[in-house]
Amino acid sequence: MDLQIALLLGQDGITNGAIYALLALALVLIFAVTRVIYIPQGEFVAFGALTLASLQAGKTPGTLWLLLGAGIAIALIDGALALHAGALRRMPRILLWNLGYPLVVAAVVFFAKPAGLPMLAQILLSLALVVPLGPMIYRLAYQPLAEASVLVLLIVSVAVHLTLVGLGLLFFGAEGSRTPAFSDASFELGSIHVTGQTLWVLVSSVLLIVALYFFFDRTLYGKALRATAINRVGARLMGISTVMAGKLSFLLAALIGAFSGILIAPITTIYYDTGFLIGLKGFVGAIVGGLASYPIAAAGAILVGLLESYSSFWASAFKEVIVFTLIIPVLVWRSLTTHHVEEEE
């Protein structure tokens, strides 16, 4: 390996690591707020990319039907609970968010001819279709079991993951898709060739991480999420709704996942089950951070990207094995240095 190859592999590793870092941050956020090990995070990567590809091809993305179906289910459940409790004033908001919003998005998909829209509009429409699925999944699958043990929530995550993978195959088929690059520009930095799409990935990832930092540090909702992550009981006593915190954390995780999928769609072919492996690599980064530290999780994700890139050169057949083996020494070290506390019933 000469210097040029090492630099190219490093560039590729940092690009992949930036995406893994975003997913690692989303996983840490959800676990800190809700105690859910969110295995389906990778499915939002695939859904975001494949939804954009479907819109650009002039097809109706299957995520639209999932959005409509989930909205109807939540409207029926919450509407029945509101009627039973006599809280009729909640009905307009329930109907607006769970039926009105999906119908408006469906009207845009059917009548605006998304294939002819500018790419920015297509990206925003894709996010509008996929991102609301995050809090909807929380409402249907996790909110009723919010006080369950971590093991039960993990089992639910496995079930949700398998369901979304099956729906992805039904919605998009087994063929992969790739979208046009955001930019056709290319740059020469010494002996390294850098594409415009690579810069888009790196800059967008950094900007999103910075935006998340200011959200958690400067906004009321961000501080509420931080308080819930530190002490759920204390946050509840201070009037912070843990249900709101859960939905907001799933909304942010869905946004991060869908946006990450849109970023990588021009540089890799995305299949209905591609997101699972990408999400697992983000999970390795999150484990390095102990599912608690955002900076260490991001650094661990960058390490995963670099390790994957250089492993593909030295031992491509064992690339995935080498990456996932990283989790073993981390778990051993944490088991030896962390005081174990039994989860309360």
PyMOL commands that set and color helices and strands:
alter all, ss='L'
color gray80, all
select helices_A, chain A and resi 3-34+41-56+62-85+88-111+114-116+119-130+133-145+150-172+196-218+220-230+232-237+242-264+274-288+294-314+316-325+327-337
alter helices_A, ss='H'
color red, helices_A
select strands_A, chain A and resi 186-189+192-195
alter strands_A, ss='S'
color yellow, strands_A
deselect
rebuild
show_as cartoon
